[in-house]
Structures are given as structure tokens and as C-alpha cells.
Amino acid sequence: MNSELLDSVLLHTDFPDLTLHASGKVRDVYRLGDQLLFVATDRISAFDHVLASGIPRKGEVLSRISLFWFDFLRDVVPNHLVTADVDKYPPSVRKYANQLRGRSMLVTRADMFPVECVVRGYISGSAWKEYRASGTVCGIKLPAGLRESEQLPEPIFTPSTKATTGHDENISFDAMTQLVGPELGRELRDLSLSVYRKAADYARGKGIIIADTKFEFGRTAAGVTLADEVLTPDSSRFWPADKYQPGKAQDSFDKQYVRDYLEQINWNKQPPAPALPAEIVRKTSEKYQEAYRQLTGRALDG
């Protein structure tokens, strides 16, 4: 990979004049009054650990795909985006424009709900493991005889808790309603399924299967609001439609490629997390950029 591109990888933000609100595995969030500044770094995590290597342009892909979907879905549900135009950011932020351009967004601060809203259109990952053991996913009984990666008769809503550390935990819909209330639970379920169906139909026409995804919602003055990242390769399983073959694990545009490498080297999934070989870094960057190109019809620099 081009050494200049590797040098441009952003692993950590450093904005001393701004107040850090939260730092996740990938995003750093700064507080600006009743707004937040989301910055997507090039960090990549796997098995709940941030790896020592960054993925060039990954943060740009995550931000721009989210922006694409916010616009595409704006008639379905309000979202928290204010602007991603750095020139419209407050003066205290604009001086960091070179680091922020293309990988950040200014958003309305939302009162976030304490659940991840997961929708599955295909059976894979933890859902496949549960189905093999019990024939259910999050308490939902599924037809017998499904194969790994097979499309479900209808998309299903399988919420999870939000874990501050470690894995989110799958919960039943009834358990979710105990956290947020029955009425809001039904609204989040119906919104999640509507958003998934519209996005999955669009993506399939662009050659990408969205096997599953997770949404986060909160409350703003606009009501229930779609927030955080949306339908990115980090929050979803993206499969190339032309290579799809049920009955096995699928090729993907997401970080499953990195997970597979880490399994191959028998990493014990304990810190310190390893660095990735240059070839794995390069191919992972290409997969993220290709997902953006296929979905939007534009190159990252276009």
C-alpha cells in the first residue's frame, strides 16, 4: 500500500480546545453545547478489541455511507444530522478542518434509548449459532431446516442491550419493552423493519446484500430520531450479491475479512491486539471503499 496513504491514517483525534464527550472503538465524539461532533477515525476493532493497525480511509467511508443513508431515509424517519460541511462548523472547530473533512459530522444531541435495534434478513453470525442450538433467534421460532446465510422468510427484529464494554447481549422483544416501554418498543421495532426493508431493497439493486444491521435511536425535538452510524460495513453485514451462496459463510465487504485473518493466526483475543499485515490492511481498505462505490455510484474522491 502507498506509504503516504498509510501515513494519513487517523487513529486518534487531538482537539485540545474541544470537550471530549465519548471515545468508542472507532468514533470520538466531542460536545458542542446541544450539538455533538462525530469524528470517525480509521481504527478497526475485532472481537471487542481495537487493533494496532488502522485502515486507510475507513473513517471517511463510514461517515459518507452514513450521510448517504441519512439522506436516502429522510422520508422514513428523522435523523440527527445537522451538517457535514466543515465550513459550516462553529469557528472553534473549523481550525481542525484538515483532520475533520470527509470523516465528521455535526449532529443534534439526542436522548439515546438503551437498546440496539437489530434487524436480520438472513441468518448468520450469533443468530446462526443460536438457531442451530435451539431453532430460535432471540426467542423467535424460525422454520426448521434453514441453512447458514439463508434468507429468512421475513426480516426479524432482534434487539440487544448496549454494552459499554464487551459484547452486546441479545434480548427478547418482551425484555426490550421492559426497558423502554411497550409503545416505544413497538415504534422502534416497526421503524427498524421499515428502514431495513427500504435500504436492503435499494442495496440489492446495487449488488449488495445487507444480511443484517443494527440501528440506534434517540429522542430529539423531532421525536424518535435515527442516530449514530447507519447501515455501514461496521454496523452491518454487507455481502456481494453476485457471490452469494447459502449454506456457508459469505464473502463480505465488512470487517469479517479481518476477523477471519485473526482466527487463522489463532489470536487468543486478549490484549494486546495484534497489528495487521500490510496486505490485510490494503484489502480491507479496498473492501470498505468498494462498498461505498457500489452503494452510491461514486468513488470516495468523486
N, C-alpha and C positions, 0 to 999 in steps of 0.2 A: 504494500500500500504506500502511496505517496507520503513521504516523511513529513511534508508540510501539512498534509491533512491530519496526520496523527498528532502533530504539534498543536493543532487547533482544537483538539478535544477538550471540552469543558467538563471537568469533574467536580469542581467546587466553585460556588459563587463567592464573591467578596465585595460586598457593597457596604462599607463601614458606616455610611450615613443613614442607612435604612434599618428598620427594625425587623429582625428575622422572626417570623410567626411560626414556621414549622419547616422541618427538613426531613423529607422522606427518602425512600430508596433512590428515587430518580429526581423528584422536584424539590426545589427550595421555594418557599413562599414567604413573601415579605408583606408586612402590614402597612397600609397607607390609609389611615382613617377608617372609613366604612368600605374601603376597597382593599383588594389584595393583589399583589403582583406575583403571578405564577411564572417560574423560570424552570424550563425543562433542561436538565443537564444531559450529558452523554453517559452518565452512569448506567450500568446494567446490573440487575440483580438476578439471582437464580437460587432456588432452594432457601429463600429468606436471607440471603447474604449478598451484599454489594461486592462485585468482583473487582479485582485490582486493575483491570483494563476497562477503558471506556470505548464506546462505539462511535466513531466519527459520524456526525450529522444526525445521530439518533434523536437528540433533543429537538432539532428542527422538524424531523418527521413527525414526532409525537404532537408538537404544537400545531403544525399545519394540517395534519389529519383531523385533529380536534376542531380546528377552525372550520374546516370543510364541512364536518358533520353538524356543527352548531348552525351553520347557515342552511344546510340541507333540511334540518329537522325543525327549523324555527316555527313552522306552522303546526307542529305536533305538540311542542312543549316549550315554554320559555327557558332560556339558558342564562348563565351568569356573566357572559362576555360583555365587557364594556368596549374595549378596543385592543387590537394587537398592533396598532400603528404607533411605533416608538415615538414618533414626532408629536403625538398627541398625549404622551405620558406627562405627568407633573414634572416641573423643572428639576426637582431633586433626583428624579430617576433618569431623565434624558441624558445626563452626563455619562451614563453607563451604556449608551446606545449600542456601542460596538459589541458588547457582550450579550445584549438583550435582543438585538434584531433577529427576527426569524424564529426565536425559541422562547418567546414570552408572551404573556397576555395580561391585561389589566381586567379584573373581574369584580363584580359586586360580591361583597361578603355575605354568605348565606348561613342560616342556622341549619347545619347539616343533620340529617337523620342518621341514627346509629346502626344502619344496615347497608350491606352491599346488595344491590338488586341484580341478581344474576339471571340471565336467560340462556337456555340451551336449546339449540335447534338440532344438534347432533350429539351423540353420546361418546364422550371422550374424557380423558383425564380422571379426576376423582369420581365423576359420575359413572364412568365405566367400571371403576373398581367397586363402587357400591352396588351397582346393578348386578355384577357377576356374583356378588356375595348374597344379595337379598332380593333381587328383582325390582328394587325400588331406587329412586333418587330423591333424597330429601323427603321421604315419606310418600312420594308419588309412585303408585304402582304402574309399571310400564309393561308393554306386551312382552311375552316370552320370545326367546329366540333372536333378539337383536344382536347384531354383530358390532364389534368395535368400530367407531366412527360412522355408524349408520345414521341416516337422517331419521329423526323422530316423527311420528305421525303428525304431531303439532308441537310447536315450541313450548317449553315448560319454564315456569318461573321457580327458581330455586335459590332463595335468599341466603345470605350468610351474615355472620357477625362481622364487625370491623375490628380487627386485631391491631393493637398498637405495636405489638411485636409478634413475630412468628406468623403462623397460618391463620387466615380467616376460618371460621368454623361454620359448615353448612348447618342450616336450621330449617325446620318446617315452616310453612306459611302461618300455621297457628302460633308457633313460637314468635314469629315476626310480629304478628298482630298484638302480642302481649307487650312488645317493646314500643310500638308506635301507635297502637290502637287499630280497631277493625276497619274503620272508614279510610284512614290514611293508608293502611296496608293494602286495601283493595285498589285504591287510587294508584299507588306505586306499582303494584303488580300489573294493572291494566296499561299504565303508561309505558312500563318497561317492555311489555309484549308488543305494543303498538310501535314503539321506536325500533325495536329489534326487527320486526317484520318489514318495516319500510326500508331500513338500512340494508338488511340481508337481501331483499329483492333487488335493490339497486346494485349492491356489490356483486351479486351473482351475474348480473348483466355485464359487469366489468371483469369477469373471470376470477372472482374471489369468493370463496365460501366463508361466511362468518359462522363458524361452528358454534361458538358461544361467546358471551361477553358479559361484562359487569358494568352497571351504571351506579352513579352516586347522585342523590337528590338532596336538596335542602329547601328551606323556605326563605323567600325574599318578599319584597313588596309586590312582586308579580305573582306570588303564590308558590306552588310547588315548582321548583326550578332544577333543571338539569345542570350539574356542576362537575368540576374536576376535569379529567380527561374523558373523551368519548370515542369509543369504537376504534381504538388504536391497536397496533400489534402488541402493546404491553398489557392491555386490558381485555384482549380478545384472542381467540384462536382464528387466524386467517389461513385458509388452505387454498392453494391454486386449484381452480375447478378442473383444469384440463388434466390434472394428475390424480384426481380424487378416485379412490378405490376402497369401498367399505370392506371391513374385515381385518384391518390392520391400522397401525398408526400412520398418520399422513405427513407428507411434506408440508412445510409451513413457511409463512412469511414472518412469524413471530420468533420469540427467543427460545422456542423449543430446540432449535438448532444448537444453541449454546448449552442447554440442559443435556442434550444427547452427548455432546462432547465431554461434559463434566462426568457423566455416567461412565463413559468409555475409559476415562483415566482413573476411575474408582476414587474420586474425591470423597472424603468421609463427611462432607457437608458441615464441617466445623471450621471456625476461623483459625488461621487467616484464609480468606478466599483466594484462590489462585488467580494469576494473570492468564490471559488467553493468548495463544499463538497468533502471530500476525495474520495468518491465512484465515483463522476462525473470525478474527476481528473484521477483516476485509469482507468476507462472505456475509457476515451478519449485517454489516452496514449496507451492503448491496441489497439484501432481502428487505430491510426497512425502506430503503429508497424505492425499490420496485413496488412495494405495496402502495406507497404514495402515488407513484406514477400511474399504476393501473386504476386506482380509485378515482383519481382526479383528472387523468389525461394530461397531466403536466409533469415536467421534470422538476426536481427540487429547486433548480435555479431558474425555472421558467416563470 
